[in-house]
Amino acid sequence: MNSNLLQDLLAERGVLLADGATGTNLFAMGLETGDAPELWNVDHPDRIAANYQSFVDAGSDIILTNTFGGTHYRLQLHHAADRVRELNLAGVKIGREVAAKASRPIIIAGSIGPTGEIPEPMGSLSHSDAVAAFSEQAFALKEGGADVLWIETMSSTQESEAAIEGANQTGLPVICTYSFDTNGRSMMGVTPADMVQSCGHENHTAYACGSNCGVGASELVMAICNMRSAPGGDKAILVAKANCGIPEYVNGAIHYNGTPEIMASYATMAMDAGADIIGGCCGTSPEHVRAMRNALDNHIKGESPTVEQIESVLGEVSKGGKAQFAGDLSVAGGAAEGAVIKRRSRRR
């Protein structure tokens, strides 16, 4: 692979800090539930720039663009299926303007989320249609100036492989992360080890892989441990981007209970587990990221944590996650991929 900014900064710094939440922080700026954040790239570019800038100021090395729902499948829900190029281009250009003002190199990662459709044979999304949709978005992100294409919150190898295939057409480095939130597996039954294997496929290879979102920091650190110990995991570049604690319904709104101190502990524990890129997902504010920056800057990587250490600091780990760590998949549980499921839409 040719040299790229991500590769160069990883070689220079060892561990990179990504940003925090997009959706959570845009809601705080006035985004209404059910609205498409991507429309703000054109309607309120100043607010998107402010969100990006807040994480640069907090110490992030990587900023993910406000383009998570940027395929035509997601945009058609907001009568904007014909605006894929426009909205993705705008989201990246705002990031490039913020990065240009920074005193250090900032990686702009073009965020690509699931289509919201269910792949064949259980659903109607064909492989070729999925590849075409992801490719359309990926080329728009590249045109805008993205350094990296960041596929996130995946649950199915069928869809993630189509996304990687479509993104690979641009020639940019590709990152792919799954959400492991069902007894140590994704919603479609994929384990962290399965994901490492899938992302290393010769026909659809990701430069880095990992996990985002999920059910909390403890489960995500456990997933990183399971990725690192999986076949091929010792050579993989791994990403950890956990939610900021557990969501709670307070006074009519969702709040995440993670404190800056907890996220700082998560960051150093993720580093010890083997994560090369560490950030936050839902609920993670610039304040949390600043604490993570300070913790990482003052931490020397140690031994990978045990299950007991993870649970004592970050909370309980699922039976399935622990079973995978022990190599006992017979009790790991989780649904098999392809099971009939309800659609969901999750924004970081």
BELWORA-V857653 format. One record per residue. RES is the residue in one letter. PSI is psi in radians with two decimals (* if undefined). Layout:
{{RES	PSI} {RES	PSI}}
This chain:
{{M	2.42} {N	2.70} {S	2.50} {N	2.90} {L	-0.72} {L	-0.84} {Q	-0.76} {D	-0.78} {L	-0.60} {L	-0.72} {A	-0.62} {E	-0.72} {R	-0.30} {G	-0.97} {V	2.35} {L	2.60} {L	2.13} {A	-3.01} {D	-2.84} {G	-2.43} {A	2.62} {T	-1.04} {G	-0.82} {T	-0.79} {N	-0.51} {L	-0.60} {F	-0.66} {A	-0.37} {M	-0.06} {G	-0.02} {L	2.33} {E	2.55} {T	2.28} {G	-0.28} {D	2.73} {A	2.01} {P	-0.55} {E	-0.50} {L	-0.46} {W	-0.33} {N	-0.47} {V	-0.71} {D	-0.57} {H	1.05} {P	-0.48} {D	-0.63} {R	-0.66} {I	-0.75} {A	-0.71} {A	-0.67} {N	-0.82} {Y	-0.83} {Q	-0.62} {S	-0.60} {F	-0.55} {V	-0.79} {D	-0.52} {A	-0.21} {G	0.14} {S	2.47} {D	-0.38} {I	2.28} {I	2.16} {L	2.40} {T	2.77} {N	1.13} {T	0.34} {F	-0.77} {G	0.70} {G	0.12} {T	2.82} {H	-0.42} {Y	-0.75} {R	-0.70} {L	-0.44} {Q	-0.37} {L	-0.30} {H	0.39} {H	0.68} {A	0.47} {A	-0.43} {D	0.17} {R	0.38} {V	-0.92} {R	-0.82} {E	-0.86} {L	-0.66} {N	-0.72} {L	-0.79} {A	-0.72} {G	-0.67} {V	-0.71} {K	-0.65} {I	-0.75} {G	-0.68} {R	-0.65} {E	-0.69} {V	-0.77} {A	-0.62} {A	-0.43} {K	-0.14} {A	2.70} {S	0.01} {R	2.84} {P	2.33} {I	2.21} {I	2.21} {I	1.99} {A	2.11} {G	1.91} {S	2.30} {I	2.03} {G	3.11} {P	2.77} {T	-0.39} {G	-0.07} {E	2.76} {I	2.18} {P	2.71} {E	2.64} {P	-0.16} {M	-0.44} {G	-2.86} {S	-0.06} {L	1.97} {S	2.78} {H	-0.78} {S	-0.68} {D	-0.67} {A	-0.80} {V	-0.76} {A	-0.73} {A	-0.79} {F	-0.64} {S	-0.73} {E	-0.81} {Q	-0.74} {A	-0.72} {F	-0.59} {A	-0.70} {L	-0.71} {K	-0.75} {E	-0.62} {G	-0.31} {G	0.36} {A	2.47} {D	-0.54} {V	2.63} {L	2.16} {W	1.71} {I	2.22} {E	2.81} {T	0.67} {M	2.73} {S	-0.30} {S	2.33} {T	-0.54} {Q	-0.81} {E	-0.68} {S	-0.66} {E	-0.61} {A	-0.69} {A	-0.77} {I	-0.73} {E	-0.78} {G	-0.73} {A	-0.62} {N	-0.42} {Q	-0.38} {T	-0.36} {G	-0.03} {L	2.71} {P	2.49} {V	2.32} {I	2.47} {C	2.18} {T	2.52} {Y	2.80} {S	2.00} {F	1.83} {D	0.27} {T	1.49} {N	0.79} {G	0.13} {R	2.94} {S	2.99} {M	-0.47} {M	0.26} {G	0.17} {V	2.34} {T	2.84} {P	-0.69} {A	-0.71} {D	-0.74} {M	-0.73} {V	-0.77} {Q	-0.77} {S	-0.75} {C	-0.23} {G	0.18} {H	2.42} {E	-0.43} {N	-0.16} {H	1.38} {T	2.38} {A	2.47} {Y	-0.64} {A	2.73} {C	2.93} {G	-2.60} {S	2.55} {N	2.89} {C	-2.22} {G	-2.64} {V	0.28} {G	2.92} {A	-0.65} {S	-0.78} {E	-0.63} {L	-0.72} {V	-0.68} {M	-0.70} {A	-0.70} {I	-0.73} {C	-0.75} {N	-0.59} {M	-0.80} {R	-0.54} {S	-0.08} {A	2.76} {P	2.16} {G	-0.22} {G	-0.41} {D	-0.36} {K	-0.14} {A	2.61} {I	2.09} {L	2.53} {V	2.33} {A	2.11} {K	1.43} {A	2.67} {N	2.72} {C	1.33} {G	-2.70} {I	2.37} {P	2.42} {E	2.49} {Y	1.90} {V	2.14} {N	0.76} {G	0.17} {A	2.76} {I	2.25} {H	2.57} {Y	2.39} {N	0.08} {G	2.30} {T	2.87} {P	-0.63} {E	-0.72} {I	-0.74} {M	-0.54} {A	-0.75} {S	-0.73} {Y	-0.77} {A	-0.82} {T	-0.60} {M	-0.65} {A	-0.68} {M	-0.80} {D	-0.60} {A	-0.33} {G	0.16} {A	2.39} {D	-0.46} {I	2.21} {I	2.34} {G	-2.91} {G	2.78} {C	-2.35} {C	2.32} {G	-0.12} {T	2.03} {S	2.98} {P	-0.57} {E	-0.74} {H	-0.76} {V	-0.65} {R	-0.71} {A	-0.66} {M	-0.70} {R	-0.83} {N	-0.70} {A	-0.79} {L	-0.67} {D	-0.40} {N	0.30} {H	2.34} {I	2.20} {K	2.32} {G	-2.85} {E	2.64} {S	2.38} {P	2.64} {T	2.92} {V	-0.74} {E	-0.70} {Q	-0.71} {I	-0.84} {E	-0.59} {S	-0.48} {V	-0.75} {L	-0.25} {G	3.11} {E	2.52} {V	2.51} {S	2.74} {K	-0.71} {G	-0.71} {G	-0.74} {K	-0.66} {A	-0.69} {Q	-0.69} {F	-0.60} {A	-0.07} {G	0.28} {D	1.42} {L	-0.22} {S	-0.38} {V	0.20} {A	-0.54} {G	-2.85} {G	2.63} {A	2.60} {A	2.57} {E	2.45} {G	-0.11} {A	2.63} {V	2.22} {I	2.88} {K	2.45} {R	2.63} {R	2.79} {S	2.06} {R	2.28} {R	2.46} {R	*}}
